Amino acid sequence: MSNHLMNEKLLPEQYSGKFKGSYAYLTIKDRLPVILVKVVDFLCQNKNDIAQSYGEIVKEEIKEIIGRLSALQNEMVTNKNIRFLVCDTPDIAIWNEYFIKQEKLCGFPPTWFESSWLYSECYFYRRIKQAFELSNVLKEFDPFHKQKEDSFLSTMDAASFICSNLNEALTDLKNSNDKTKLFHLFRRFIEVSLWGNKWDLSLTAGKENKEQSNPLTQLNELRNNIIVNDTDTLWQIIQDINEASEDMVIDLVLDNAGFELFGDLCLLHFLQTTNLVKKFRLHVKMMPWFVSDTLDKDIHWLLEILLQSNHKNLIKFSEGCYDNIASGKWIIVKEKFWTCPHDYSEMESTDPYLYGNLSKSDLIIFKGDLNYRKLTGDRQWDETTSFKEALNGFLPTSLVALRTVKADVVVGLKPGTSDKLSKIAQNWKFSGDYAVVQCYKKSDNSN
């Protein structure tokens, strides 16, 4: 099946900053400039510490980087044309080809506010990366690393509580063949992974979030806020695959580092220890992305911090995670597609290698808001549109989106649900208080 089932002109329009007052407009006008200011402030305040780690030469590089970021700020707030990228990395041709495609589609050079929000926002983070890539020593520097690290350090007690609960659950299951109990615990750790997204750094433009020490007490109440809940379908998908094969492989496309990543690893540990899944591939970003997205080094930093903690359960958990990585049960995968501008309906044509690998997976779990926007093309779908239709041909295998809602696009709702939610809270799509567990189940006769 072609992943371009519908002509571009027949598809709903993508969300864009050209709609004044929209969340896309406010993001480009207010949120992204704040994030950029925070990066510049971080570099100014920490240049001596950075120089201590990298050498005095980087002080001059930091000045040049700040100059590039200031130029980016000016281009964005004055709605200048988006520019070609100029650094010498393998993904640049992809980005510049996409620029040409957008120019042809719009009939004029893309600008910050007139382009699709998805393109503008992804381009924003790629330009931040370019500001560092054009230097010599700081090419691989992550300007968001301290925010990610500080945020997790403030949630260690909550992490310890969840880890203890996980251990108790697994001990309880050792002496039980109770499928109902197994399902309830499965649902619990799906929801731990799901709601970790409430601590998304980029939503608060990089502000830290102090989590309560016992987040599990919120799960029953939060379940009422899962406005599409396909957990039963997800459970059935996993059961069906297990009956057909003992070597179930899941691809997990990660979202945020820190507390959310910790919740994701708890889910993986649960699924593996209960023999529901044999192997995981963890997809990380290749560059700093959307403030808090997970890089390879963020996983290793997290596990090292757990190892150094004074919580015995976290130390043991970290050792188990390291064992899974060393044994190949958990494979960390870096693919450039995840930091390119395309939505996922374009994957089969733009990155057939990745699409082919995902097609061999038994299940793909997509975490977070950006993945959901890319799954649905970030288009202005009617909210009752089916999830499958909104995927627009991206059907490599069975998949599930675990997403707290922080952007306009939502599909698969029952008629009247959106109106009902708007009466409760006008900004329900942007608050992070609502979520979806949304499945597409690939049948044997699917194209």
C-alpha positions as CSV (number, residue, x, y, z in Angstrom):
1,M,0.0,0.0,0.0
2,S,1.3,3.4,-0.9
3,N,1.7,5.7,2.1
4,H,0.4,8.6,0.0
5,L,-3.2,7.3,-0.2
6,M,-4.7,10.7,-0.5
7,N,-3.6,13.6,-2.7
8,E,-2.0,16.4,-0.6
9,K,-4.8,18.8,-1.6
10,L,-7.5,16.4,-0.3
11,L,-5.9,16.1,3.1
12,P,-6.9,18.5,5.9
13,E,-4.6,21.5,6.2
14,Q,-1.7,21.3,8.6
15,Y,-1.8,23.5,11.7
16,S,0.2,26.7,11.2
17,G,1.3,29.9,12.9
18,K,-0.6,31.9,10.3
19,F,-3.7,31.3,12.3
20,K,-3.4,34.1,14.9
21,G,-4.4,33.1,18.4
22,S,-3.9,29.4,17.6
23,Y,-1.5,27.4,19.8
24,A,0.8,27.1,16.8
25,Y,0.9,30.9,16.6
26,L,1.5,31.3,20.3
27,T,4.3,28.7,20.2
28,I,6.2,30.4,17.5
29,K,5.5,33.9,18.9
30,D,6.1,33.2,22.6
31,R,7.3,29.7,23.6
32,L,10.1,29.2,21.1
33,P,11.7,32.6,21.8
34,V,11.6,31.9,25.6
35,I,13.4,28.5,25.0
36,L,16.0,30.3,22.9
37,V,16.6,33.0,25.5
38,K,17.1,30.2,28.1
39,V,19.8,28.6,25.9
40,V,21.6,31.9,25.5
41,D,21.4,32.6,29.3
42,F,22.7,29.1,30.0
43,L,25.7,29.6,27.8
44,C,26.5,33.0,29.3
45,Q,26.1,31.9,32.9
46,N,28.1,28.7,32.4
47,K,30.8,29.6,30.0
48,N,33.6,29.3,32.6
49,D,32.4,25.8,33.6
50,I,32.1,24.8,29.9
51,A,35.6,26.2,29.3
52,Q,36.9,24.1,32.3
53,S,35.6,21.0,30.6
54,Y,36.4,21.8,27.0
55,G,39.3,24.3,27.1
56,E,39.6,28.1,27.0
57,I,39.1,28.1,23.2
58,V,35.4,27.5,23.6
59,K,34.8,30.9,25.1
60,E,35.2,32.4,21.7
61,E,33.1,29.6,20.2
62,I,30.3,30.4,22.7
63,K,30.3,34.0,21.6
64,E,29.9,32.8,18.0
65,I,27.1,30.4,18.9
66,I,25.2,33.1,20.8
67,G,25.5,35.3,17.7
68,R,24.0,32.6,15.6
69,L,21.2,32.0,18.1
70,S,20.5,35.8,18.3
71,A,20.2,35.9,14.5
72,L,17.8,32.9,14.7
73,Q,15.7,34.8,17.2
74,N,15.5,37.8,15.0
75,E,14.5,35.8,11.9
76,M,11.7,34.0,13.9
77,V,10.1,37.0,15.6
78,T,10.1,39.1,12.4
79,N,8.7,36.2,10.3
80,K,11.6,36.1,7.9
81,N,12.0,33.4,5.2
82,I,13.2,30.0,6.5
83,R,16.7,29.5,5.3
84,F,18.7,26.6,3.8
85,L,20.8,24.8,6.4
86,V,24.6,25.2,5.8
87,C,26.5,22.8,8.0
88,D,28.1,19.7,6.5
89,T,26.2,16.7,8.0
90,P,24.3,13.8,6.3
91,D,20.8,15.1,7.0
92,I,21.3,18.6,5.5
93,A,20.4,17.5,1.9
94,I,17.2,16.0,3.3
95,W,16.3,19.3,5.1
96,N,17.1,21.5,2.1
97,E,15.1,19.2,-0.3
98,Y,12.2,19.5,2.1
99,F,12.5,23.3,2.0
100,I,12.3,23.2,-1.8
101,K,9.2,20.9,-1.6
102,Q,7.5,23.4,0.8
103,E,8.3,26.3,-1.5
104,K,6.7,24.5,-4.4
105,L,3.7,23.5,-2.3
106,C,3.1,27.0,-1.0
107,G,4.1,28.9,-4.1
108,F,6.5,31.1,-2.1
109,P,9.5,30.7,0.2
110,P,8.4,29.2,3.5
111,T,8.3,31.6,6.5
112,W,8.2,30.9,10.2
113,F,4.5,31.7,10.6
114,E,3.1,30.8,7.2
115,S,4.7,27.3,7.1
116,S,3.2,24.4,8.9
117,W,3.8,24.5,12.6
118,L,5.4,21.0,12.5
119,Y,8.0,22.1,10.0
120,S,8.7,25.5,11.7
121,E,9.1,23.9,15.1
122,C,11.4,21.0,13.9
123,Y,13.4,23.5,11.9
124,F,13.9,25.7,15.0
125,Y,15.6,22.8,16.9
126,R,17.6,21.9,13.8
127,R,18.9,25.5,13.6
128,I,19.9,25.4,17.3
129,K,21.9,22.3,16.5
130,Q,23.5,24.0,13.5
131,A,24.6,26.9,15.7
132,F,26.8,24.4,17.6
133,E,27.7,22.2,14.6
134,L,29.4,25.2,13.0
135,S,31.9,25.4,15.9
136,N,34.9,23.1,16.3
137,V,34.9,21.9,19.9
138,L,31.2,22.2,20.8
139,K,29.7,20.4,17.8
140,E,28.1,17.8,20.0
141,F,27.2,20.0,23.0
142,D,23.7,19.6,24.3
143,P,22.4,22.9,25.6
144,F,19.4,21.3,27.3
145,H,21.3,18.6,29.2
146,K,21.3,20.5,32.6
147,Q,17.6,21.1,32.4
148,K,16.9,17.4,31.7
149,E,19.3,16.3,34.5
150,D,18.1,18.8,37.1
151,S,14.5,17.9,36.4
152,F,15.1,14.2,37.1
153,L,17.1,14.8,40.2
154,S,14.1,16.5,41.7
155,T,12.0,13.4,41.1
156,M,14.2,10.7,42.7
157,D,11.8,10.0,45.6
158,A,9.0,9.4,43.1
159,A,11.2,7.1,41.0
160,S,12.1,5.1,44.1
161,F,8.4,4.7,45.0
162,I,7.5,3.5,41.5
163,C,10.5,1.1,41.5
164,S,9.4,-0.4,44.8
165,N,5.9,-0.9,43.5
166,L,7.3,-2.5,40.4
167,N,9.3,-5.0,42.5
168,E,6.4,-5.8,44.7
169,A,4.2,-6.4,41.6
170,L,6.7,-8.7,40.0
171,T,7.2,-10.7,43.3
172,D,3.4,-11.0,43.6
173,L,3.2,-12.4,40.1
174,K,5.9,-15.0,40.6
175,N,3.5,-17.2,42.5
176,S,0.4,-16.5,40.5
177,N,-1.0,-17.4,37.1
178,D,-3.8,-14.9,37.5
179,K,-4.3,-13.3,34.1
180,T,-6.6,-10.7,35.5
181,K,-4.0,-9.6,38.0
182,L,-1.4,-9.6,35.2
183,F,-3.6,-7.3,33.1
184,H,-4.2,-4.8,35.9
185,L,-0.5,-4.5,36.5
186,F,0.1,-4.2,32.8
187,R,-2.3,-1.4,32.7
188,R,-0.6,0.3,35.7
189,F,2.8,0.4,34.0
190,I,1.3,1.5,30.7
191,E,-0.2,4.4,32.6
192,V,3.1,5.1,34.4
193,S,4.7,5.4,31.0
194,L,1.8,7.5,29.6
195,W,1.5,10.1,32.4
196,G,5.3,10.6,32.7
197,N,4.6,12.9,29.8
198,K,2.9,15.4,32.2
199,W,6.5,16.3,33.1
200,D,7.4,17.3,29.6
201,L,10.0,20.1,29.9
202,S,9.3,21.7,26.6
203,L,5.6,22.4,27.5
204,T,6.8,24.7,30.3
205,A,9.5,26.2,28.1
206,G,12.2,24.5,30.1
207,K,10.9,25.1,33.7
208,E,11.5,22.3,36.1
209,N,8.6,20.2,37.5
210,K,8.7,19.0,41.1
211,E,6.7,15.7,41.2
212,Q,5.0,14.3,44.2
213,S,6.7,11.4,45.9
214,N,3.8,9.0,45.3
215,P,2.6,9.5,41.7
216,L,0.8,6.1,41.6
217,T,-1.9,7.4,43.9
218,Q,-3.1,9.6,41.0
219,L,-3.5,6.8,38.4
220,N,-7.1,5.8,39.2
221,E,-8.2,9.4,39.0
222,L,-6.2,10.1,35.9
223,R,-7.7,7.1,34.1
224,N,-10.9,9.2,33.7
225,N,-8.8,11.6,31.7
226,I,-7.8,9.1,29.1
227,I,-10.2,10.2,26.4
228,V,-9.4,7.3,24.0
229,N,-8.4,4.2,25.9
230,D,-7.4,1.2,23.8
231,T,-5.5,-0.5,26.6
232,D,-7.7,-3.6,26.3
233,T,-6.9,-3.7,22.5
234,L,-3.2,-3.3,23.3
235,W,-3.3,-6.1,25.8
236,Q,-5.0,-8.4,23.2
237,I,-2.4,-7.5,20.6
238,I,0.4,-8.6,23.0
239,Q,-1.5,-11.7,23.9
240,D,-2.1,-12.7,20.3
241,I,1.5,-12.2,19.3
242,N,2.7,-14.2,22.3
243,E,0.5,-17.1,21.3
244,A,2.0,-17.0,17.8
245,S,5.6,-16.6,18.8
246,E,7.8,-16.6,21.9
247,D,10.2,-14.1,20.4
248,M,8.1,-10.9,20.6
249,V,10.0,-7.7,19.5
250,I,8.7,-4.2,20.4
251,D,10.1,-1.0,19.0
252,L,9.7,1.9,21.5
253,V,10.1,5.4,19.9
254,L,11.0,7.4,23.0
255,D,10.0,10.9,23.9
256,N,11.3,12.8,27.0
257,A,14.4,12.0,29.0
258,G,14.3,12.1,32.8
259,F,11.3,11.0,34.8
260,E,9.3,9.9,31.7
261,L,12.2,7.8,30.4
262,F,12.4,6.2,33.8
263,G,8.7,5.3,33.6
264,D,9.3,3.9,30.1
265,L,12.1,1.7,31.4
266,C,9.9,0.5,34.2
267,L,7.3,-0.6,31.6
268,L,10.0,-2.4,29.6
269,H,11.3,-4.2,32.7
270,F,7.7,-5.3,33.6
271,L,7.0,-6.6,30.1
272,Q,10.3,-8.5,30.0
273,T,10.3,-9.9,33.5
274,T,6.7,-11.3,32.9
275,N,7.9,-12.9,29.7
276,L,5.4,-10.9,27.6
277,V,8.2,-9.4,25.4
278,K,11.6,-10.9,24.4
279,K,13.4,-7.9,23.0
280,F,13.1,-4.1,22.7
281,R,14.6,-1.6,20.3
282,L,14.7,1.8,21.9
283,H,14.7,4.7,19.4
284,V,16.4,7.8,20.6
285,K,17.1,11.2,18.9
286,M,20.4,11.9,17.2
287,M,20.6,15.5,18.4
288,P,19.1,17.7,21.1
289,W,15.5,18.0,20.2
290,F,12.4,19.7,21.6
291,V,14.3,20.5,24.8
292,S,13.7,17.3,26.6
293,D,13.8,14.5,24.0
294,T,15.9,11.4,24.9
295,L,19.4,11.0,23.5
296,D,21.6,7.9,23.8
297,K,23.7,9.6,26.5
298,D,20.5,10.5,28.5
299,I,19.8,6.8,29.0
300,H,23.3,6.2,30.2
301,W,23.3,9.3,32.5
302,L,20.0,8.2,34.0
303,L,21.2,4.6,34.7
304,E,24.4,6.0,36.2
305,I,22.5,8.4,38.5
306,L,20.3,5.5,39.7
307,L,23.4,3.4,40.3
308,Q,24.9,6.2,42.4
309,S,21.7,6.8,44.4
310,N,21.2,5.9,48.0
311,H,18.1,3.9,47.1
312,K,18.9,0.1,46.9
313,N,15.9,-0.6,44.7
314,L,17.1,2.0,42.1
315,I,20.6,0.6,42.2
316,K,19.3,-2.9,41.5
317,F,17.0,-1.6,38.8
318,S,19.8,0.2,37.1
319,E,22.0,-2.9,37.2
320,G,19.1,-4.9,35.5
321,C,18.8,-2.3,32.8
322,Y,22.6,-2.4,32.1
323,D,22.4,-6.2,31.9
324,N,19.6,-5.9,29.3
325,I,21.6,-3.5,27.2
326,A,24.8,-5.6,27.5
327,S,22.9,-8.9,26.6
328,G,21.2,-7.3,23.5
329,K,17.7,-7.6,25.0
330,W,17.5,-3.8,24.8
331,I,19.1,-2.3,21.7
332,I,19.4,1.5,21.5
333,V,18.8,2.7,17.9
334,K,19.7,6.1,16.4
335,E,18.1,7.0,13.1
336,K,18.2,10.4,11.5
337,F,14.6,10.2,10.4
338,W,13.3,11.1,13.9
339,T,15.0,14.5,13.7
340,C,13.9,15.3,10.1
341,P,10.9,17.4,9.2
342,H,8.8,14.6,7.6
343,D,5.6,13.3,9.1
344,Y,5.4,9.5,9.4
345,S,3.2,9.0,6.3
346,E,6.4,10.0,4.3
347,M,8.7,7.5,6.0
348,E,8.2,4.7,3.5
349,S,9.3,6.9,0.6
350,T,12.0,8.9,2.3
351,D,13.5,6.3,4.6
352,P,12.5,2.8,3.3
353,Y,15.3,1.2,5.4
354,L,13.7,2.4,8.7
355,Y,10.2,1.6,7.4
356,G,11.3,-1.9,6.5
357,N,12.8,-2.5,9.9
358,L,9.7,-1.2,11.7
359,S,7.6,-3.5,9.5
360,K,9.4,-6.5,11.0
361,S,8.5,-5.5,14.5
362,D,5.6,-7.0,16.3
363,L,4.5,-3.7,17.8
364,I,5.6,-0.1,17.8
365,I,5.0,2.1,20.9
366,F,5.1,5.8,20.1
367,K,5.6,8.0,23.1
368,G,4.5,11.6,23.5
369,D,3.0,14.6,21.7
370,L,5.5,15.2,18.9
371,N,5.3,11.5,17.8
372,Y,1.5,11.8,17.7
373,R,1.6,15.0,15.7
374,K,3.9,13.3,13.2
375,L,1.7,10.1,13.1
376,T,-1.3,12.2,12.2
377,G,0.5,14.7,10.0
378,D,-0.4,17.5,12.5
379,R,-3.4,18.1,10.3
380,Q,-6.8,19.7,11.1
381,W,-8.6,16.4,11.2
382,D,-12.2,16.3,12.5
383,E,-11.8,14.8,16.0
384,T,-14.1,11.9,15.2
385,T,-11.8,10.8,12.3
386,S,-10.5,7.3,12.9
387,F,-6.9,6.9,14.0
388,K,-6.2,4.6,11.1
389,E,-7.4,7.2,8.6
390,A,-5.3,9.9,10.2
391,L,-2.2,7.7,9.9
392,N,-2.6,8.3,6.2
393,G,-1.0,5.0,5.1
394,F,1.6,4.7,7.8
395,L,0.8,1.1,8.6
396,P,4.1,-0.8,9.0
397,T,2.8,-3.0,11.8
398,S,0.6,-2.8,14.8
399,L,1.2,0.4,16.8
400,V,0.1,2.3,19.8
401,A,0.4,6.0,20.7
402,L,0.8,6.8,24.4
403,R,0.3,10.6,24.5
404,T,-0.7,13.3,26.9
405,V,-2.5,15.9,24.8
406,K,-0.5,19.1,24.4
407,A,-1.3,20.2,20.9
408,D,-4.3,20.7,18.6
409,V,-4.5,17.5,16.8
410,V,-6.7,14.7,18.3
411,V,-8.5,12.0,16.5
412,G,-10.6,8.9,17.3
413,L,-13.0,10.8,19.7
414,K,-16.6,9.8,20.1
415,P,-19.1,12.4,18.8
416,G,-19.6,15.1,21.4
417,T,-16.5,14.4,23.4
418,S,-14.6,17.5,22.3
419,D,-17.6,19.8,23.0
420,K,-18.0,18.2,26.5
421,L,-14.3,18.7,27.3
422,S,-14.3,22.3,26.0
423,K,-17.1,23.1,28.5
424,I,-14.9,21.7,31.3
425,A,-11.7,23.4,30.2
426,Q,-11.4,25.6,27.1
427,N,-7.7,24.8,26.9
428,W,-8.0,21.0,27.4
429,K,-5.9,20.3,24.3
430,F,-2.9,22.1,25.7
431,S,-3.0,21.5,29.4
432,G,-1.4,18.0,29.5
433,D,-4.3,16.9,31.7
434,Y,-5.8,14.6,29.1
435,A,-4.3,11.6,27.3
436,V,-4.8,8.9,24.7
437,V,-3.8,5.2,24.5
438,Q,-4.6,4.8,20.8
439,C,-4.0,1.6,18.9
440,Y,-3.9,0.5,15.3
441,K,-4.0,-3.3,15.0
442,K,-2.5,-4.7,11.8
443,S,-4.4,-7.8,10.7
444,D,-3.0,-10.6,8.6
445,N,-4.8,-9.3,5.5
446,S,-3.7,-5.7,5.9
447,N,-2.0,-4.1,3.0
